[in-house]
Every structure is written in structure tokens, then in C-alpha cells.
Amino acid sequence: MGKAARFRLATCFDFLMLVLGIVIAVTSLGYGFGSFGRPGSGLYPFFIGVAIAVFAFFILISELRSDTPKPVLDREGAITLILMTATFCLWIVAMPLLGYVVVTLLAAYAFCKIMKLEGWWKPLAVSGGTALFIYLLFDYWMYIDLPRGILE
Amino acid sequence: MEGLGLLYSGFVNSFTVVNLFACFIGALIGTIVGVLPGLGPTATMALMLPFTLKFGVTTGLIMMTGVWYGAMYGGSTTSILINIPGEAASVVTCLDGYQMCKKGRAGAALALVAIGSFVAGTIGILGLQFFAPVLGNAALSFGPPEFLCFMIFAFVLLSNLSAEAPLKGALMIVFGLFLSTIGINPMDSYPRFTLGSETLMQGIDFLPIAMGLFGISEILSIALEKYVKPQVNKIRLRELYPSREEVRRSVFPMLRGSILGFFVGLLPGPCTVISTFVSYALEKRISKTPEEFGQGAVEGVVGPESANNSAVMGSMVPLLTLGIPFAAPSAIMLAGLRMHNVEPGPMLFTTHPDVFWTFIAAMYLGNFMLLILNLPLVGAFAKIAVIRPQILMPIISLICLVGVYSVRNSLFDVWMMIIAGVIGLFLRKWKFPIAPFIIGVVLGPTTENSLRQTLMMFKGDMSLVSDRPISITLLALATAFLAFKFTAPFFGKKFPLKIEEDDAL
């Protein structure tokens, strides 16, 4: 078992689940366990918490015993993931201000470039088409009132 | 006779422009999704949930089943033409389908698969039509202990059949059950795990979680992959005629696959995927020429493809009669029905018989539409497989963002979807199955209610479960399954069903 195996992200996730299970079980006791004949609010989540902790514990043990696998993301993949997630987040932040049409247009262009669609006219056509399609689908066809921002 | 009368009124109800349009759109989108490698039917159904809210419950149900159903039809196209399964239930089709393509029999394989899917779909609908009301009536006698034991039985099978490591499947189920406890407990109005947040008081909404875990994580996963342009073999209409020998060899696998698929669909787990493996194994075992399997045996294509279609209908039985989804797509459907304030279960046939019978009638129509769509347009659908993900994924991403926001005009829901999407991506990479998680979320409230009611009924003495024949049978089955699973390696036997994590989605 190499040192890398101990500190990989998957192991951290298993450990987090173990801690979460314990926290759920302890917190639920505060909601009132009751008795088996008259169960309180905390009885069911208590057993759920215990189950999470037990399963996570055994997964953690098997994870620690296993060989170090290849990393799930290489450098390029990690950059793509960060950029995609950042674009999603920027869409959420900017949408109420700029309106969904403008933000959709910009985000679609960004997604095309992040996913390495070559040139500028293809991404532009995709983003323009996406914004138009979304406008027609949600606004024109389904009559959903969405923030229009600067286009108000 | 009453059933026929109800079916007739179902046909009358389904012959509305909206229902026919929903059926067509669902079938079309499903076929496209089936053809496209990557995006699966579960993800698409999750993405379509917001749109179904614009229509009535029956229309929404028809549209979503059309997607699931259409994906089973379309999935075979890329398996046969380019050796890439469009979705998990078509993996087996690659084995002999692509070999048939290499021999110049791709057209015949596609035609036989479309006909087989039509036959299987019809048999599946017939099974659903006759089994569901009978089981629904039987389920009326189910009390909380029976529901609780059914849930335990389903969870045991799900965790074992959905993942390479059963513990990971089990962890995902209990984590899903935990998520469903967040918010105000409806039994005593006590807030749980809300961290003082008013938004969390209402509980975690299912839609953003499902769209994130299935949709956004799928998009991110595709974005991280390197794109290789597939070579698609061209198909002409006249090449679709199978030879007399091929038709003769396909008839019984088609029928066997249809019946087998329906019964596999009744079991918890990724039933459409399992049904194809079981059907392939069965056809190979009973074949007089097993050496032809893997070399382009038509039985190895038609049997599994028929099985996955009728499995869809089989899996609708537990959903509609007990309100318990056994597979991820039916969990999405349950969520969709709940969004329309319809709770499937034994009472569905008395409280909303129109929903059930209109759905059945629409499925007959949808099956026919799919046959018409898939036979002449197979060449056109095959071309969809070469559309680059760099073009499709940005469009789908933004439909997800606007779609989830439009349901409650809530940016919190969009945040939830993105967080769930990123977590979902890593869960896939670490081989944690997502389907049991989502089923856990959906079944959480029912499980808790059944447990509490059972405990109160038995005054805390759970040994009284042994007095209930159905409950004890279900528990015995779950125990026998676990015993078989854990003892099989000691007797030198390999557990027969092992589903890859991607298939289980």
C-alpha cells in the first residue's frame, strides 16, 4: 500500500462518508429516538446514519488495501472540468443581471471552446442557435417568464 | 370485458393531438438518445421532467415512457453499424450485430431488431395490461410490514445487481434514504438536518438532484473524453429485407426474448441490461449452432433486443402497482408522477384508472410509431451518431440550466444541480452506482413510513413479521439471495450477473 493510496480523493470521500454517517447518527439522537414501539423522529435517521458509517468503513478499508489506481482525471481533464464548472457557476451568477438569452449565448460559446470546437463561426453558430432555440422553447412556446435582464 | 372497455376509453383519451404529439416526441427523442453514445435514457428522462409539467400527468407519462422505449429501439442502431452501443442495454447487440454488418447484413439485422422490438413491446404492453390490475388488486391487501419487506428485498437486490462492489451500491441506497429525511418530517412536523435553513425545511427537491446526477455528470463525463469520429456504414432501404432463413431463425428468439424480458423487468436492478445478457446466454445455450454466436448469429441480435424492450414494460408493473420503482428510469417516472400529485400504487386503478389505461393505449400507438420511425429512417438516425459532442453538449447543458430554473424560478435548484453533477461525475469515476442512490431518494419517505407504522403495529416486536406470509417470504428471498451471492465463490462458482457501473446507470 503506497502513501499515495492513503491520500487519494476516493479515500477522502469514503472517510467523509464515514464521518457523515456518525454525525447523522449522533444528530438524530437529538431529534428523539423514542422506543421501538413508539418511534421518535430520530429513530429512522439514526439507523440510516449507522448504516452509512458501517458501509463507508468497510469501503474505506478495502480502498486502503487496494493498489493505487490511475488518477481519475489527468491535468487536461481537470482543467476542462474546472472550466466547465466555472461556466455553469457564471451562468447562475450572471443570469439574473444580464438575462437568460445573453448569458445562454455567452455560455454556449464558452462551452464550445472549452470542448475544443475549432474556429469561431461554428461555436458562434451553435451558441446563436442554442440561445434562439431556448428562447423559442421556454418563452415563446411554454410561456415561462424568465429574467430578460438587459433585454427587458 | 371491463378491461376492454377501459382500454377502449384509453384509446379515445390518447387520440388527442397533445398525447399523440407527446408520444411522437418522446419516441423520437428516445430513438435519438438511443443512437447517441453517451447520453442515456435515464439522463434524458430526468432532463425532460420540467417539460412534462407543462402537460397533464398522462401526457407527461407517455412522453417519458416514449423516451425509454425509443432508446431501446435506437440503441441497437449504433451497436450494429459502428460497434458502439448507443446505450447500456445494447452492449450485447454489438457482439453479433456488428459481425452481421461486416457480412453485409446490417440492413437485415436492423429490420429484424425493429420488428423484434415491436413484437416485444406489444407482448410487454399485453403483460402490463393483464398483470398490473391483478397485482394492483392483490397489493391492496399489503400492509406496512409487506411494503417494508418489499423495500428491503428491493434494496438487497439493487445493491448487489447495480454495482461491481455491493457495499458501494448499499452505501448509495442508504445515502439516498438519508437525503430524503432532510426537511420537515411529515409524521410529526419536526425539522431534521435543515441546518437552520428555511430552504432546506421544504426538503431536497428531487428534480435538480436527478438532473445533476444523471444529466450534468453525463455531460461533464463526455466533455472529458477524447472524441473519435465513428465510421458509419450506409444503409439503403432495399437492404432492409431479411432473407427467409433469417426470418425463420428470428421468430422464436423474438418470442422467447419478449417473455423473458418482461419477467426480468419485474426484478429490481438495471433490468433492461440484465435482460439482454440473460437472453443472449439463453439463445446461445439452446442453439444448435452455438459456435455461430459472436460470428453474426441473428438469434444473438434479435433475442436480446426484444428482451430489453419488454423489460421496460415489465419494470412498469412494480412502479404502477406498488409505487416502488425497481430501476433508475422508473424512479424518474415516479418523481414525475408525484410532481403531478399522482401517487402510483394499488389505489391507482381505482383513483386514476384513466391514467393507467390511457397510458397503455398510448404505448400501443407509440410502439407502432417507433416501428414506422425506425424502419425507413434508420439511415438518418445512424447519421446522428456522428454529430460531434462539442455541438450537442453545449445545447443540452443550457437546456438543463434553463429547464431546472424554470420549474420554480429558483437559482438554489440550479446550484444543487451543478453540485450534484460534479459529485455524480466523481461517483461514476470511483465506481459508485448512481441508480441505487436515486431510488433511495425516491423511496425514502415510503420506507420511513412503512418502518414506523410496522414498529407501531407490532409494538416494537419485529419478530411478529414472521406471522405475515408475504413479508417473511420476501425476507427469506432476500436472505437466500445474499447467501447464494456470498457462498458461490466458496463453491468455485462465479456469480452469474455482474453489471459494469456504466451499465447500471
Interface residues (C-beta under 8 A of the other chain):
Chain A: L9 A10 F13 M17 I24 T27 S28 Y31 G32 S35 F36 G37 R38 P39 S41 G42 L43 Y44 P45 I48 G49 A51 I52 F55 A56 F58 I59 S62 V72 L73 G77 T80 L81 M84 T85 F88 C89 W91 I92 M95 P96 Y100 T104 A107 A108 F111 C112 I114 M115 K116 L117 K122 V126 S127 G129 T130 F133 I134 L137 F138 M142 I144 D145 L146
Chain B: F51 K54 A165 L167 K168 A170 L171 V174 F175 L177 F178 T181 N185 M187 D188 Y190 R192 F193 I216 I219 L220 A223 L224 R388 P389 Q390 I391 M393 P394 I395 S397 L398 I399 L401 V402 Y405 S406 N409 L411 V414 W415 I418 G421 V422 L425 F426 K429 W430 E448 L451 R452 L455 M456 K459 G460 D461 M462
